[in-house]
């Protein structure tokens, strides 16, 4: 089973949408490309989002039998966008933990990532100034 790729699923759905229009404008054999792209979209989501994959599968099998079926692509795109946003938020939260580790001890901060008091990272008096050659 391939890893989930929501962007790939969206791409396949968009391609299926375009190809459905092509089947209606003189390219009836393109129906096979539509079916193939819907199957690919299903495969791209089945591992982590089986409910979405099953929904796409239902549309694929129904459309294959009845080409006049209207597939609600915009609703499917909205679901994918919502899942992508959720994944992005989760990744940002995880990356935030890593960022905090990297920031700690950076110039101008102490070992806890807190701002250092003025003067702690530079000359505090004329005696501390480097000598000029």
LORO-863446 format. One line per field, with one value per residue (C-alpha): x, y, z; residue in one letter. Coordinates in steps of 0.001 Angstrom, whole numbers. Layout:
// LORO-863446
X (X  ...)
Y (Y  ...)
Z (Z  ...)
residuo (a  ...)
END
This chain:
// LORO-863446
X (0  1486  1930  -806  -360  -3262  -1741  -1477  -5096  -6171  -4175  -5822  -9278  -8615  -7426  -10534  -12702  -11025  -11232  -14943  -15435  -13320  -15507  -18486  -16791  -15885  -13430  -15550  -12558  -11195  -13670  -10913  -8579  -11298  -11746  -7974  -7467  -10312  -8740  -5378  -6986  -8524  -5143  -3445  -5829  -6746  -3922  -4632  -8070  -10129  -13444  -12374  -10969  -14265  -16186  -13983  -14385  -18169  -18095  -15710  -17828  -21076  -19619  -18239  -21775  -23584  -21469  -24134  -23461  -22235  -19226  -19019  -15357  -15443  -16658  -13871  -11325  -12652  -12208  -8650  -7880  -9224  -7090  -4019  -4562  -4890  -1686  94  -988  206  3556  3942  3294  5905  8365  7717  9112  12250  12509  12423  15377  17346  16552  17679  21154  21119  22814  20832  19140  20017  20034  16234  15564  14742  15950  19200  19449  21027  24789  25055  26215  28355  30561  28992  31572  34351  36831  35284  35642  38125  41317  41719  45056)
Y (0  3338  6208  8821  11864  14284  16646  13722  12762  16327  16299  13046  14368  17567  15554  13345  16480  17829  14471  14114  17289  15779  12649  14907  16891  14144  11943  9135  6804  9238  7648  5139  7951  9314  5932  5545  8950  8350  4989  6726  9348  6522  4771  7989  8287  4741  4264  7209  8375  5264  7119  9584  6733  4858  7966  8413  4700  4984  7911  6001  2862  4798  7046  4021  2609  5882  8563  11181  11051  14409  13944  16722  17522  20802  19003  16450  19250  20958  17733  17383  21025  20530  17425  19201  22079  19654  17856  21186  22288  18986  19278  22884  21863  19139  21450  24074  21703  21237  24977  25632  23270  25054  28559  27862  29185  31302  34676  36981  34147  32052  28257  28291  30413  33449  36890  37686  40863  43820  43772  40055  39420  42440  45057  46554  49226  51119  48710  45853  47591  45904  47871  49645  49016)
Z (0  -1024  1444  1583  -635  -415  -2979  -5396  -4718  -5464  -8694  -9814  -8956  -10908  -13891  -13713  -13671  -16807  -18570  -17841  -19862  -22643  -22761  -23442  -26211  -28635  -26791  -25334  -24912  -22310  -19874  -19109  -18074  -15804  -14168  -13840  -12227  -9780  -8879  -8350  -6100  -4101  -3784  -2652  316  1364  3885  6206  5073  4229  4504  1803  -292  -69  -1061  -4130  -4924  -4774  -7207  -9480  -9660  -10043  -12751  -14626  -14759  -15298  -16975  -16381  -12632  -11374  -9113  -6495  -7144  -5232  -2114  -2490  -2963  178  2157  894  1703  5219  5717  4322  6733  9627  8576  8212  11688  13153  11365  12500  16087  15828  14086  16763  19360  17255  16603  20317  20789  18073  19342  22884  23427  20285  20459  22706  24593  27578  27703  28202  25112  27256  26251  27953  30058  28314  28510  29055  25485  24834  26461  29555  30298  28586  30197  28239  24865  22533  22021  18723  16914)
residuo (x  x  x  x  x  x  x  x  x  x  x  x  x  x  x  x  x  x  x  x  x  x  x  x  x  x  x  x  x  x  x  x  x  x  x  x  x  x  x  x  x  x  x  x  x  x  x  x  x  x  x  x  x  x  x  x  x  x  x  x  x  x  x  x  x  x  x  x  x  x  x  x  x  x  x  x  x  x  x  x  x  x  x  x  x  x  x  x  x  x  x  x  x  x  x  x  x  x  x  x  x  x  x  x  x  x  x  x  x  x  x  x  x  x  x  x  x  x  x  x  x  x  x  x  x  x  x  x  x  x  x  x  x)
END
